[in-house]
């Protein structure tokens, strides 16, 4: 087995230098780093992680103690916590108690021997203090509320869940409740009971605390002793499935209701009701909090997570005659995913949905304005909405939609950009999007690349905050300019469509200074900044494969294949990064676009003004924009505007950049770039016409002076028309 001494001899350096390189310490030149790493790799040298940890005298292991991982709730906690640790230098070690206190006592001794720095514990002790107080590690209890102020915990509001379940049970006509849970969960059971008492008297509830292995006997006994309908309340999906199995065996399915605190999507059978608890979110946030506490040497804090909304089986509307609604849309990832989910809508409402795909421009100019076809629902791109929504969409207030629901279901800034024109509510946000900077965190944090960068620029290698920094990094990671770059090219530049070119140009324009407007609210273009933005784009072509990229999808695919170090892309195209399943998938990080002015993208769904089936079209867009449909959409690679979808840990695990979607949506611009007051003008056409000249200039087919004349004329034609009455002020 090769040693540090062997590497040092071949590299012609000291053993201390080799040690510094391998442990990423000390001030070593990029040339020596490259030589040492190459020789170590050639020799097959591997760092002994355990020995490294012992030498450091600091453990970076977090223990997680669970009853089991066969139950979905515990599996979700563990997988999410493990995912959180994967993003750091900490590792997660699993210990299973099988729900037995004596095993947990043995495990605590082992945790101490393993020198774990922190512990996340779903304890089986009824009184855990005397066993845990003597330990030296940081401790965070899960699914258990402790009264002592020095004892931190992460749990759910089981009383809140109990109140919601009680209301549903009372509405369903349940007279007596059977609460079945494990004896070790007695504390949780008491909290849930406090909530159930909001609708039921104590004598109307029977609580069974038992070991899980005896649940079969308990359930059979209840069926034998109760001839009337039974209503069970249980803590786990596995217990609900056991009751279902026994009810089928006994032929008692018709008089059974099971109310479950589920760890994932609810059962679809009509006798099951689920109150969903986001165990993944709890596990992820608990692990992150533990890591932050260890890193910052701060005390742990407690947190109570609200329970999620009650999920009932879907209501299936009966229809004597099968109906059909027609949706007009451009092709987007979310719409293609929605197409796969349409059988669900048809099953619920007895109505088929026919999708007609048209290019963005054709939707308005060739179809809607000429009214050649009758459509029931329409998806409008965010740049089309301000001008065309009043022409082609029915105000949703006329159909009974509540603006309060927009506030509850969607992020701030969405109503302004995706649903309202002036004070009128026209559409439901559907496949929202925003630009993000995606970059390779493995090469940005590579010590050798950091050293190369410092030697070249005398600055630290970091994520770019301006477009000047962005281009400098793009050049640094382009092999034509630096052969030692780990990627062939530094970035992408989407010029394949005129509207895409405008999307590349506008964030750069805004990054060079605050936009100014005249008294009427129309943009006054600063041409010096405009030419700075153009120059930046022309320079970026040098660091882009082929000098330009055809589409946002292609930019995402180039990044996914590892051909470029960074890309700016709309997030609804970023699923391509995950779909590619390449080696870089686990090495992707993200940030706000340079300059901090991302463009909003995506679109909204509305009901066509000419439709003869407005009520049914309205039901369709509500279904499409709901959180239940949104979750399925996102798991299929689409995107949803409903903020409840972003509480799903399974989605955030898959698309980590969505965790910070809200803050980037709030920074996003689109509707108020060319005007800063409520004016109605055709922004999409303005962007496409401007984009045409941006492409020409970037490709060297049009001079700066010709660009100035053309775009100056376009802006005057479009914006100043409003001053003569062509643009309608709302």
DASULQUI-V608866 format. One record per helix or strand of 2 or more residues. SS is the DSSP state (helix for helix, strand for strand). FROM is the first residue (numbers start at 0). TO is the last residue. If there is no record, write none. Layout:
# DASULQUI-V608866
<<SS	FROM	TO> <SS	FROM	TO>>
This chain:
# DASULQUI-V608866
<<helix	3	10> <helix	14	21> <helix	29	42> <helix	48	55> <strand	60	65> <helix	71	85> <strand	90	95> <helix	100	112> <strand	117	120> <helix	128	131> <strand	137	141> <strand	152	155> <helix	157	170> <strand	176	181> <helix	182	195> <helix	201	203> <strand	204	209> <helix	211	224> <strand	229	233> <helix	236	249> <strand	255	259> <strand	271	274> <helix	278	295> <strand	302	304> <strand	309	310> <strand	322	328> <helix	332	348> <strand	350	356> <helix	359	367> <strand	376	380> <helix	381	391> <helix	395	398> <helix	402	408> <helix	413	418> <strand	419	420> <strand	423	424> <strand	427	428> <strand	432	439> <helix	440	443> <helix	446	456> <helix	466	475> <helix	497	510> <strand	515	516> <strand	521	523> <helix	526	542> <helix	544	546> <helix	551	559> <strand	565	569> <helix	570	572> <helix	574	578> <helix	582	586> <strand	587	590> <helix	593	595> <strand	598	600> <strand	602	607> <helix	613	623> <helix	626	634> <helix	642	646> <helix	648	653> <helix	655	666> <strand	678	679> <helix	682	697> <helix	703	723> <strand	727	728>>
